[in-house]
């Protein structure tokens, strides 16, 4: 068990309040303090504290956490599963779902490009999503 001063962690406290916390909680607090200090030193090292408007990528490194290799792999696997699931749909439905969610087109734009009514593309996309849900459930994949 460790004793921490809550005044160090909560700036609105005006007096010292000591609290006994478990080892796990203390380790989490230490870890968050270390992460914050690392972030500050990276920011100062790259001089990102002055301007985040430059276009050389420093601000992205200073502000955004890079995904771990495991997260990149999981994202790649989930995209492969999605493409595999899209191949099971009828071609028109697959194309519409792909355009709507991967290419981020609006239903109206898809309908205009195909020369059909917007309601038919919307219904086709909804049926496609339902078919994808069933396919994911059948294969035991998480949505």
N, C-alpha and C positions, 0 to 999 in steps of 0.2 A: 504494500500500500504506500502511496505517495501523497504528499500534501502539496496542493497548488494554491496560489493566490488568485482568486477570481478577478481581482482588480487589474491584473496584467492582461487578462483575456477579454474583459468587458470594460471599455473606456468610460461608460456612463456610471460605473461604481465610483463612489467618492472616498470610500474607506477600504482598508484591507479586510478581505473575507477569506479565511483559509478553509479549504475543503479537502477531505481525504477521498482520493479516488483510487480505483483498482489499477493494477499494473497495465491491463489492456487499454484502459481509457488514457492513462498517462502516455503510453506508447503512441496512441493515435494523436494526442496533442503534440507530442514531440515531432512526429512525422509531419503534421500540418505546418508547424513552425519551420521545420527544415525546408519544406516545399516552398513556403512563402519567401524564405531567405534566398533560396536558389533562384526563384523567379526575379527577385529584386537584383541580385548580382548579375544575372543574365541581361536584364534590362539595362543596368548601368554599363556593363561591359560593351554592349552593342550600341550604347548611347541612344537607346530608344526612349529615354525619359524626356528627351527634348522635343522630338517630333515623330509622330507615327504616320506621317503623310508621305514618307519617302517610298519609292517603288522597288526597293531592292530585296524585299522579303524579310527584313530584320523584324519589322513589326509583327509579322505572322509568327515568327519563331518566339518572339518575346511574349505575345499575347495568347497564342493558341498552342495547346498541347499536341504534339505530334502523336499519331496513333502508333501503338506498339505493333511489332511484327505479328503478334497473335491476333490483334484486332484487324489488321490488314488481311490476314488469311481468312478470318471468319467472314469478313465482308465479301471477299472474293468467292468463298464457298456459297454464301447466300445468294450472290448474283448468279452463279452457275446454276443453283437450284431454281432460281426464278426463270432463267432462260430455258431450262429443261421443262419447267412447268408450262411456260408459254408455248412451247412446241406441241404440247398435248391439246391445245385449244384449236378450234377451227381457224383457218388462215385469216379470214376477215376479222374475227373476234380478237385473235392474237395481235394483228396489226393495229387495231384500234386501241387495245389495252396498252400496247407498247408505246404508241404515239401519245396517249394520254398521260401515262405515268413516267415513262423513261424519257421521252422527248419533251414532256411537260407542255403539250399542246392543249388548247381548249377544245371542248366538245364541238363548239360552233365551227372552229377552224378545220377540224377533222371532217365534219359533215360537209362543209363548203368544198374541201379538196376532193371529196368522193362524190359530190353532187347528190347527196341524200339529205333527208330531214334530220335536224339535230336530235330529235327524240329517238330516232332509230339508232343513232350512234350511242346515245346515252344508255339506252336499254341494252344494247349489245355489250357495252363496257361493263354494265352492272352484272349481266349474265356471265361475262368472262371472269370477273372478280369472284363471283360465286363458284364458278367451275375451278378456279385456282384454289379457293378455300377448300373445296372438296378434295382436290388433288393433294394439297399439303396435308390435310387430315389423314387421307388414305396412306400416305407415305410416312406419317409420324413426324413431320417437320413442324417446327414452331413458326407461327406467323409473326 
